[in-house]
Amino acid sequence: METTTYTQPELVDLPAREVLAVDGAGSPDAPGFLAAIGGLFALYGTLGGAGDPPLEGTFAQEGDPMRLDLDDKDGWVWRLALPAPAAATAAAVAAGDPRVALVRQEPQRVARLVHHGPYADEEPSLAALYAFVAAGGLAPAGPHTEVYLTDPATTAPADMRTWLQVPVR
């Protein structure tokens, strides 16, 4: 049996930035999700992005940004994002891939922790994150985001590392 662990939650102030983003709906196991990832990374490279930045995914349930049913992935609504290369413009992004948008993310305070283990075992880590938010007298201000620190194509599930973060107010 695999043991899932997580780091101590913390509060972090994230700066404003621009990202390449694709919005979609449905399970992350569906072909559209994988196609969105491929499109993001291809456009990132085309626009002069260097290196292999971590992919980010923000998830909610259908029309409710504060809900996520881990057992009903087909009802998920998501945004996948990568940091925008410095030379990215809205026109260049639209010309490169019409599914992708150049989006400005405003500065935000988030509560976050690192989840160690498979994505399917995130529930205890998310529960700990939301308990930390409540214990600090804070409230979630939007859906949670996952920042994938390891590549699932080359990393064993037990060795996966994912930032789980939720904006707070």
Backbone hydrogen bonds, N-H to C=O, Kabsch-Sander energy under -0.5 kcal/mol:
donor,donor_aa,acceptor,acceptor_aa,energy
4,T,2,E,-0.6
5,T,116,H,-1.5
7,T,114,V,-1.9
10,E,112,R,-2.2
12,V,110,V,-2.8
14,L,12,V,-0.7
14,L,108,Q,-3.4
17,R,105,Q,-2.0
19,V,103,V,-2.8
20,L,82,L,-2.9
21,A,19,V,-0.5
21,A,101,A,-2.6
22,V,80,L,-2.3
24,G,78,W,-2.7
26,G,76,W,-3.2
30,A,27,S,-1.7
33,F,30,A,-0.8
34,L,30,A,-1.4
35,A,31,P,-2.5
36,A,32,G,-1.9
37,I,33,F,-1.9
38,G,34,L,-2.4
39,G,35,A,-2.6
40,L,36,A,-2.4
41,F,37,I,-2.4
42,A,38,G,-2.3
43,L,39,G,-2.4
44,Y,40,L,-2.6
45,G,41,F,-2.0
46,T,42,A,-2.3
47,L,43,L,-2.4
48,G,45,G,-1.6
49,G,44,Y,-2.8
56,E,81,A,-2.2
57,G,146,E,-2.7
58,T,79,R,-2.6
59,F,144,H,-2.1
60,A,77,V,-2.1
61,Q,64,D,-1.6
61,Q,67,R,-1.4
62,E,60,A,-0.6
62,E,75,G,-3.1
64,D,61,Q,-3.0
67,R,64,D,-1.6
70,L,68,L,-0.8
72,D,69,D,-1.7
75,G,72,D,-1.6
76,W,73,K,-1.8
77,V,60,A,-2.4
78,W,24,G,-2.8
79,R,58,T,-1.8
80,L,22,V,-2.7
81,A,56,E,-2.4
82,L,20,L,-1.9
84,A,18,E,-2.4
88,A,85,P,-2.0
93,V,89,T,-2.5
94,A,90,A,-2.5
95,A,91,A,-2.3
96,G,92,A,-1.7
97,D,93,V,-2.3
100,V,97,D,-1.8
101,A,21,A,-2.5
103,V,19,V,-2.8
103,V,101,A,-0.7
105,Q,17,R,-3.5
105,Q,103,V,-0.6
106,E,104,R,-0.6
108,Q,14,L,-1.8
110,V,12,V,-3.0
111,A,166,V,-2.5
112,R,10,E,-2.6
113,L,164,L,-1.9
115,H,113,L,-0.6
115,H,162,T,-3.4
116,H,5,T,-3.3
117,G,115,H,-0.6
117,G,160,M,-2.2
121,D,118,P,-1.4
122,E,119,Y,-1.6
126,L,122,E,-2.8
127,A,123,E,-2.5
128,A,124,P,-2.2
129,L,125,S,-2.2
130,Y,126,L,-2.7
131,A,127,A,-2.2
132,F,128,A,-2.1
133,V,129,L,-2.0
134,A,130,Y,-2.3
135,A,131,A,-2.8
136,G,132,F,-1.5
137,G,134,A,-1.9
138,L,133,V,-2.3
141,A,167,P,-3.0
142,G,167,P,-0.5
144,H,59,F,-0.6
145,T,165,Q,-3.2
146,E,57,G,-3.2
147,V,163,W,-2.3
148,Y,55,L,-2.6
148,Y,146,E,-0.6
149,L,147,V,-0.9
149,L,161,R,-1.7
150,T,161,R,-0.9
154,T,151,D,-1.5
155,T,151,D,-1.3
159,D,156,A,-1.8
160,M,157,P,-1.3
162,T,115,H,-2.1
163,W,147,V,-2.6
164,L,113,L,-2.9
165,Q,145,T,-2.7
165,Q,163,W,-0.5
166,V,111,A,-2.4
168,V,109,R,-2.4
169,R,139,A,-2.1
